[in-house]
Amino acid sequence: MIVYSISLIAVVIIVLLYRKSLLNLLIRIFALLFLVLLTTNFVLPVKKPSENDSPVFLVDASLSMKPVFSQLLKTIDDVEFPHRLYFFSESLCSRKPARLGSYTNITAALRKVKEKNPAVIFLFSDGNHNYGRSPIDVLDEPGPVVYTFGVGVETIKDIAVADVVVPKFVYINDTTKIEVIVQSAGYKKKKGIVEIELPSGKLRSSFPLSLVGAQRRVVFKTVFKKPGEKNLVIKIRPESREQTYENNIFYTSLNVLSEKIRVQYFTSHPSFNTKFILDALNKDSHIALSSIITLGSGRYLDVKTNRRIKSHIEFDSVDVVILDNINFDDISISDVRVFLKQGKGMLIIGSLEGVDSVWQNILPINMTGGVIRGEYRLDILQPFSVFKPGDEVPPISAINRVYGSKDDAVVIARSANLPIIAYHKYGGIVFQINIVDLGTWQFLQKGLQQKDILAALLSDIIRFTYILKGKGRLFLEAVKKDYRAGEEIRVKLQSFDSSLKPASGGDFYLKFGNLKIPFYEVEKGMYEATFFARNPGKYKIYAQGRLGDEILKSRPLNIEIRPHPLETTEPINHRLLQMIAKKTMGKYYPVDSLKNLKAPRIKRRDTYTRIKFNHPIFAVLIILLFSFDWILRRRRGGI
């Protein structure tokens, strides 16, 4: 606004100074006008009427159209109104191809034909887009109306395993439900057989096949007797004349947890902590607890049997070890390394002595030695078990002297910028509670707030360190392991928080070669990502990203991309063709309607040309105008 006000004043001054010389006046005004337009980046839209070219007939010329291609061309030849004819499969061409193409890329065809400036597009296809981005992704771009015609066969015989819904964590002896989603088409009054191969044997179930494309859920229930990771193979019994047998098999897995997690508690110095910790652990029915107390040099007491023993921690026979008030000189570091290398868990509580360089690497919190006393109020940084950010808990009066935490450590709670509760991965999960007087703290909890926090906290820590043995908290799955070049690959990701509950709000991506493909959350703790198989080969893909303050990574998933096969005939994809028509304000027709097709009413579309005054040519023009003005004034004796 200021620029235009100043310009108006300048025009008035120019008129007063050059009113006696009309040519100089016009030159000065035009130069000033172009200067203002140049400095304000003014853009002038100019309406440009344009005649639309004739309609375009876009014909699918891929191998899947082979049964109907010749008849379709004969029907199109009978259309009387003017039109241009284009063919597409993997590329666009204006002449009938010598041979039908290997695959169908509807997206690329629509984009290319838009460049031909058609009035409308008539798309003739079976709608089985099988290469590149989905057409739906580009239909929001401006363009002509698209009328679609479904051309092809209505029904193909095929049965497939569409998906499998299975819990990631189950306990032994619990009933586990496995849902298999099957789809079928082309079969009437027949029963299909779906089978699951389990370590204990096979389960079978029948389901009715469908003449038209339909999905059904087949539910299996089973009981796992032994713990461990179980690979499941789901198969559908092949039927005669199926279009393909590649989709009759599905692979997945689940983790069967032992009903009793074997836990051993060990302390070098029995204290007030010992009673409260053992009481808390004995309340958990999923824990098989053994506890050892040091009596002196080489002498130990088994608390459960009240018998003296000569050895302490039985690393080979337990899943999780709890070390409380420990002198690390009493423990074989080689046994600890082997134990953690197996992916087993360790919880360290209370005062710590004999922390050498090896133990410094194992612990998530960096120790300096000695105990400091005071009043330390816990600040909960992220949710874990019974803790949530903002919770008020009684203060701590004694902690080990520390100076921070490891770079890979997840700090759950701190006090005065000192880490108090943290964990990290060192083979297995090493969890540390840096509270020396844990028993006193628990006593205050029960006395002041009537809360038995310790039992729930220790149980969740034990379950957390045990379940994550070699598994992590991100689980990546694909519907199948083999794909064809150009095929869309859809993968699912499940994320769990530190309490092993489905966790939402993660920022994850899929790593595929040099690509990073983002995941989108579809429900709590469940994410999906899609990408396209390009080059044949064997690949390892994995998911990684941030959940709160943590960086999580999944185990790799192996997939194989095979060369693109010759395209096979598939039933008409009515849904995709209808969506293309709807999103472009067009309409979907069966191919029989082509016989009665009339020329569409073509509306004139106005296009706009934008004149930009910030172009260098206007700067040159301003200089020329001022130069011409100066030459005229010099000839008249001016300056």
N, C-alpha and C positions, 0 to 999 in steps of 0.2 A: 504494500500500500504506500509506503514511504517513497519507493522508487517511482511509482506512478505520479505521486504528488509533485516530486521534484521535476519529473519530466514535463508535467503540465506547466510548471513555472518557467521551465526552459523554453517551451514552445511560445509562451507569451513574450519572453525576451527576444527570441529570434524574430517573431513577427514585428516587434517594435524596431529592431535594428535593420531588418532587411525588407521592410514593406515597400521600399522604392525599387527593389530588384526582385522581380517575381521568380526568376530562375534560381538565384542564390537562396531565396526563401524556401523553394521546394526542395532543393538539394539538402539544405540544412535540416529541414523537417524529416525527410526520408532517412537521412543518416542517423538522426536522433531516434527515430522510430525503430530502425533495425538494431541500434545499440541497446535500446530498452528490451526488445524481444530477445536479443542474444543473451543479455545478462540475467534475464528472468527465466530462461529455458522454456519459453512459450512454445506450445505445440498447437497447431491449427488442424483440427480434423476436417477433412474435405469429403463430402458424400460423393460416391462414385457408383452410379447405377450399373448393374452388370446383368447380362442375360445368362441364366444357368444353361449349362450344356445338357444334352439329352440324358435320360436315365441310364444307369449302368446295370447290366445283368452280371453278377459275380458268381461264377459257377465253380463248385468244388470239383477238382479234377484229381483227387487222390485215389489210391487203390481201393479204399473202402467203398467208393462209389461205383466200382466196376459193374455190379449187377444191374444198375439203373442208369448208367451214364449215357448210353446211346439213346435210350428212350427219352431221357430228359432233353437232349439236344434236339430231337425231333419235335418235341412239344414247344421248345423255345423258338424253333424256326417258324412256328405257326403264329407267333405273336406279331400283330400287325403294326403297332405304333413304333416309331423310331427309338432305337436304343443302341448302346454300345455293349459289346460282349467281351468280358475278361474271364480268364481261368486262373485258378490258384491251387497250389498244394504247398510245397515248400517255398515257392516264389510266385510272382504275378506275371502273367503273359497275356497278350491280346489275341493270340492264335491258339487254336485247338492243339494241345500238346501231342507229340508223337506217341508218348506213353504216359500212363498215369503216374502221379508222384508217389513218393514213399511215405509221406506223412502230411498232416493237415495243420496249417498255421493260419487260423482265421484272423487272429489279431493283426499280423503283418499284412494280410490281404486287405483288411478294412482300412488300415492306415495308408497303404499305397494307393488304393483306389480313391481315397478322399482327395489326393493330390490332382486327380483328373477333373475336379470340380463338377461332380455329377449333381443333377437336380435331386434325384433320389437313388438309393441303392436297393436292388433286388438280390438278396443272397439266397442261393440254392445250395443246400448242404445237408449232410446227415448230422451236423452239429457236433461231431466227435473231434473237437480240437485236442491235439495231442503233442504239440510242440510249442515252446515259448510261453510267454505271459498269457494269462487268461484274457479273453476279449472283454470281460466285464471290467478289467482294470483300466481300459482306455476309452470306455464308452462315455465317460464324463467330459471328454474332450469335445469341442464344438465340431459339428459336422452335419451332413445331410441325414434325413430320415432313412431308416433301414427297414425294409419289408423282408421278412424271412419266410422261406419255404422249406418244410421238412421233406427231404428226399432220401429214400433208402428203404431198408427193411424195418418192420415194426418190432420184430422179436428175434433175439439171438439166444441160443441155448447156452447157458453158463451158470455155474455155481461158484461162489467165492466166500472166503473168510474175510469179512469187511473189517472187523476189529475184535479185540479181546479185552475185557475189563477184568483186571485181577488186582487184589491188594498187594502192595509192595512188601509189607511186613505182616506175617502171621505167626502164631505160636503153635508149637507141637500140641497135638491132641485137641486143638480147636477146630471146629467145622469151618472150612474155607469155601467161599462161593466164587466160582469162576463163570463169567458170562461171555459166551461166544456169540458175536453178531454175524449172522450169515445172510447172504443175499442170493437170490436165484431168479431166473427168468427162462421161459421157453419150455417148461415142463409142467404137464397137467396130470393131476391125480396120481402123483408119485411121492415117495418118501425119500428124503436125503438122510445120510448118516454122517454125523460129525463125531470125531474121536479125539481124545486127549491122551497123549503119552506121558505118564507120570513115572517117577522112579519105582513106585510100587506096582505098576501095571497100567492097563488102559481102561479108560471110561468111554462109553459110547452112548449116543442118544440120537433119536430120529426126529425129523422135523418135516412138515409138509413143504414141498416145492411149489413154486408159483409159475403160472403161465406168463404173467406180466412181471416186470421188475419189482421185487419187494424184498424187505428185510425182516428177519425174525431174530429174537433172542433165545438162545438155548442155554439154560442154566445147569451147571454141574456143581455138586457139593462133594468135598473130599476131606479127609483128615490126614495130615502129615505126621508121621511117627518119629522122624529123625530131623534134627536141625541142619541148617546149611542153605546155600543157594541152590534152588531147584530150577532147572531148565525145562520148560514146557513146550511141547510140539503139538499144535492143533491141526488136524487134517480133516478134510471133507472127502468122503468116498467119491471117486470120479464117476460121472455118468457118461453115457454114450454121446458122441458128437458135441461135446462141449467146445466152445470157441477157443478156450485156452485152459490148460491145467496148471499154469504157473501160480494162479491165485487160490489154489486149493489147500495151501499150507501156510501156517503162521507160527512164528517163534516168539516166545516171551519168557520171563523168569520172575521168581519171587524169592523172598528171603524168609526161611522158616527159623524162628527163634526158639532156643531151648526154653522150656517152661521154668527151669531153674538155672539162673545165671550163677556160675560158681565164683564166689567171692572169698578172698582171704584177707583178713585184717591183721596187720602186724604193727606193733609198737615197741620201740627200744626203751621207752620210759612211760609206764602206765601212769595215767593222770586222771583228773576230773573229766577230761574228754572221753576217756575209754568207755565209761558207763553209758553216757548219752549216745555215743556213736553205735555201740553194740545194741542198745535198746532200739535205736532207730532202724538198724539193719534187720533186726529180728522181726520187725513188723511187716516186712515185705515178703509175701508168700512166693514171689518169683525168684528169690535169692536163696541159694544154698550156701550158708555162711560157715566158714571156719575162722578161728581167731587164735593168734599166737602172741604171747607176751614174753619179753626177754626177762629172765631171772638173774642172769649174770653172764660171764664169759662162757659161751658155748652151751648155755643152759636155757631151755625155753619151756613155756607152759601152754598146753592146749587147753583153752578156756572151756570148751564144750565138754571134754572128757575129764578135765582137771588132772591130767597126767603130764608128767615132765617128759619132754622129748629132746632129741639131740640136734634136729634140723629145724630150720624156721620156715621160710616161704617155699611152698611147693609150686614153683612157677609152671611146671609142665601140666599140672592137673587143675588149674584155675583159669577163669576168663578175665577177671578184674582183680587187681591188687590194691589195697588201701594201706598207705603208709602214714602212720600218725606218730608225731614226736619221735623223729628218726635221727639216728646217727648213721650216716650213709657208709661209714667204715664197716658196719655190721652186715652189709649187703653186697653180694657178688655182682659187680657191674657187668660182667660178661653174661650172667644169667638174665639181668635186666635187659640188656641189648637184644638178646635172642627173643625174650618174651615180647618186647615191643615190636621187633621186626616181624613177628607173626601177626601183627595187627591187633594185639590185645590191649586192654585199657588199664590205666593206672591213675589213682587219686591220691594226692599228697596233701596232708593236713598237719597243722601244728608246728612246733618248733623244729628247725632243721640244723643239724650239725654235720661237719665233714663234707661240705659242698665243694668238690673239686671242679676242675675244668670240664670233665666229662658230664658230671651232673648239671653243671651250668647250662650245657647244651640241651640236656633233656628237659629241664624245667621251663615252663612257659614264662615264669617271672624271674628276673635277674636278681640274684641274692648277693648280699655283701657280708653276711654273718652277724650274729647277735640278735637280740630281741629288744625292741623299743616299746615303751609303755606310754600311755596317754589316753586321750578320748578321741577315737576315730569313728566318724559317722559315715555310714555306707552310702555311696551315691550309685544307684543302679543305672547302668548305661544302656542295657538292652534286655529284653525279656528272656528269662530262662527259668523253667520250672515254676516255683512259687513267686519268683521275683519279677517285678515289672517296674519300668522307670517311674519315679515319683513315689515309690513305696517308702513308708517310714518304718525303720527297724531300729532296735536298740543299738547303741554304739559299741564299738570294740575297744578293749582296754590294752591289748597286747598283740603286736604283729612282728613278723621277721623283718629285719632291715633289708630293704630292697632299693633298686635304682631304676625301675622301669620294667618293661616286658619285651619279649622277642618281637621282631617285625611281623611274624606270621601269627602271633598270639591273638586270640579273641578275648578281650577284656570285658567281663560281664559286670563287675562292680569295682569301684575304687574308692579311696578316701584320701583327701588332700593331695590329689594327683598321683597317689601311689596305688598300683594295682593290688587288689585284694582277692578277687576271684577271676581266674582266667584259664584258658586251655589252648593247646596247639597240637599239631600232628607231628609225632616223632615215631614214624612207623605206625603205631596205634595212636590213640588219643591220650595225652597226658593232661590231667585236670589238676589244678592246684587251688586250694583255699588257704590263703595266707593269714589265717587267724590262729594265734597260739592258744587262746583261751576259748576254744569253740564250745566246750562244755558249759562254761559260765555264761556265754552268749546265749546258748540254747535255754539255759535255766531262766535267764531274764525274759526270753521270748514267751515261755510258758507262764511265767509269773506275772508279767506286765500285760501281755497281749493275748494270753490264752491260745497261743498258736504253736503247734508242733511242726515248725518249719523244717527241722533237720531231717525227719523221716522222709518227707516228700522230696526234699532237695537231694539227699544222698541216693534215694531210689532212682530219681531221674538222671543223676550223673552216671550212675552205674549202667543204667539202660542205654544212655547216650553213648558212653565209651564202648559198650559191648556191641551194640547194633551197628555202629559205624565201622566195625572192623573190616577194612578193605572195601567199603561200599560207598561212603560219602553220603551226601544229602541231596544230590541231583541225580535223577534217573532219566536217561535218554532212551527213547524207543522209536522204532520206525515200523510202519505197517508190514513191510517186508524188507528183505536184504538185497534182492536183485532188482535192478531197474534197467530200462532201455534208454538210450541217448534221446534227449528231448522230453522225457517223461517227467511229470511233476512229482517231486519227493516231498512227502509230508511227514514230519517228525513231531513227537510229543515229548514234553519234558515235565517231570514232577519234581517239585521242590518241597523240602521239609525244614522246619525251623529247628532250633537247638533242643526243643522238647519232642522232636520227631512227629510234629503235627503238620499237615499241609500248610505251606506258607505262601502268602500272596505278596504282591508288590515288588517282586524281584525284577532286576534289570539284566536280562540274560541275552546272550547271542550264541548262534551256532557257528562253529569254526569248520569250514569246508575248504581245504586248500588255502588260498589267499583271501577267500571271501569271509565276511562276518555278516551273518544273516540274523536279524533281530527276531526274538520270540515275542508273541503276543499272548497275554493271559486270557484264557477262555472261561475259566472258573477258578475257584480258590486253589492255589497250588498247582494248577494245570496250565501249561503253556503249549503253543503250537508255532511251528515255523514251516514255511514252504520254500523250495527252490527247485531249480531245474537241472536235470542231469545233462551235462554237456558232452564231455569227452569220455570215451570208454576207459575203464581201468578199475583198480581196486583202491578204495579210499578208507581212511579212518576219520570219522567226524566226532566231535565232542561239543558239549555245551559248557559255557563259562559265563560268569557275571557276578553281580553284586546283589546280596540279600541283606539289606540294612548296611551294617558296617563290615560285613564279611564278604570275602571273595571265595566263591564256590566253583568247583569244576566237576563235571561228570566223568565217568569212565568212558573210554572211547567206544564207538560203535562202528563195526566194519560193514561197509556196503560195497556192492559191485555194480558198475555201470557197463552194460553190454552194448555192442553196436546196435543201431536202430534196425529192427526187423522190417520185413515187408508188411505194410499196413493190412490189417484184416477187417472184414466187414463187421460192423457193430450196429445195434439198433439205433434208430433216430434218437438223438438227444433233444427231445422236445423242450425240456426245461431251459437249456442254454439258448436255443433259438428264440424262445419266447422272451427271455430276459433281454437279449440283444434288441429285439423289436420294441419292447416296452421302454427301455432306457433311451431310445432314439425317437420316441413318439410315433413309432411305426406299428406294424401289426404282423402277427404270425398266421400263416396259412398252410394247410396241407397242399401237397404238390398238385392234386387234382384241380385246385382252384385256378391254376395257371391257364386252363383252357378258356376261362371267362374273364381273364385279366384285361382291364381297360387302362388306357393311358392315364396316368395320375395328373391331377391338377398341379401345375408347376407355378409356384409363387415366385415373383421376382425378388431376388435378394439384393439389397444394397450393401456394397462394401465401402469401407472408409480408408482413405489415404491420409496419413498424418504428415504434415509439413513441420519439420523441426527447425526452429530458428537458431539453435545452438550449433548448427553445422558450420564448419570452417569457411564455406563459401560466402556466408553472410558477413563474417569478419573481413574477408577480402573486399566485399562490396562496400562496406562502411569506409574502409581505407580509400577506395577509389572515389567515393562520393566526396569525402573531405579533400582529397587531392584535387579533384575537378573544381571544387569550390575555391580552393586556394589559387589555382591557375587563373580563374575568372577574375578574382580580386586583384591579382598582380597585374593583369592586363589593363584593369581600370585604375591602376595606380594605388591600390590598397596594399596592406601588409600581408 
